[in-house]
Amino acid sequence: AGPNGGPLTDLGENHLELVMKADEIKLFVSDAEEAPVDVSQATANLIILAGTKKHSLKLSPVADSILGEGFTMPDPGPYTVVAIVVFPGKKPFQGRFTLPELLALLENTPHQKG
């Protein structure tokens, strides 16, 4: 797992960490030394495969090295997520994540008791 608790994909020059919560998805981008990468001009497209269903989501910069978007997972896992990150003037790069444990992770999210 990466420093933010999500699965980490090593793409050589860059590392991607995917953090999925009950209501949002964040993609943390770092360099080969795990230093944050400025994503203020970048975008990312996610393709989320959940069972037989496919969802697409566009992420925008939410912090210096974080692309994110609000999203509620409508389907139980397991999930395969393909992240395509695009920086202006550079070749896009792609990371793949398999999240069999996401449903358990979401079920462990604290709920308010009534």
N, C-alpha and C positions, 0 to 999 in steps of 0.2 A: 504494500500500500504506500501511497505517497504521503507527503507531509500534512496534507489536508484530510487524510482518511480514505481517499478514493483509490481505485486502481490506477496504476501508472503505466504508460506506454513509452518506451524509449525509442525515439526516431532518429538517433544519432545526434544531429545538431540541436534537436529540440526534444523535450519531454512534455507529454500531455498527461494531466491527471483529471479524471472525470469524477465529480462529486454530485450525486443525485440525492435529493431530499424529497420529501412528500410533495412539495409544491414548487420546486425549482431545480434547475440543472446548471452546474457551473463547470467550466473547463479552465483549468489552471495551466498556463504555458510557461515553461522554463527552458533554459539552455542546457547544454551538456553538463555544465557544472552545477545545475539546479538553481541558478540565479533567475529571478523573475525576468520575463521578456515583455517589453512594452507592446501591448495589443490595442492601443488607442485607435489605430487605423485598420485593425484587422476585423474579420468576421469569421464565423464558423457555421457550417451547416452540419446538423446531426441527422443521421438516418437511424431510427430506433426500430429494431425488429423485436416484436414481442409475440412469441408463438407464431401464428399465421398472419398477424397484423403488422403493418408498417406505418410508422409516423415520421414526419419530417419536421425539423425545428431549426430556426435560424437564431444563432446566438450573437449578441452584440457586446461591446466592451462595457463592463460594469465596474472595473477597477483597473489598476495599472497592468496587471498580468492575468486578468480574469475576464473571460467571455461568459455571459450567462443569460438566462431567460426563465421566466416563470413557466412551469409546466406541471400538470398533474398526470401521473401515469395511469391511464385508464385500464390497463390490462395487467394480469399477473405475469410474473417472470417465468422463465429466465429471459434475459434480454441480451441482444447483441447490439452494440452501438458503434456506428462508424462516424468519426468526427473528421470533417474536412476543413482545415484552417487556411484562410486566404489572407495574405498580406499584399497590399498594393505593389505591383512591380516584381513580385517574387512568385516562384512556382508553388502552388498549393501543396500542403502536406497532409497526410491522412493517418489517423490512428484508429485502431480497432480495440474495443473493449467487450468482454463477455462478463455479464453480471448475473450469475445464477442465484446469488445471495441477496439481490436487491429487495425482493418481497419481504424476506425476513428482516432486512434492515429497516424497511418502512414500517413493518409491524412493531418494531421496537421503538418507534418514535413515541415519546411521551404523549399521552392523551390526558386532557383535563377530565377529572371525575366529576360527575354532576351531583 
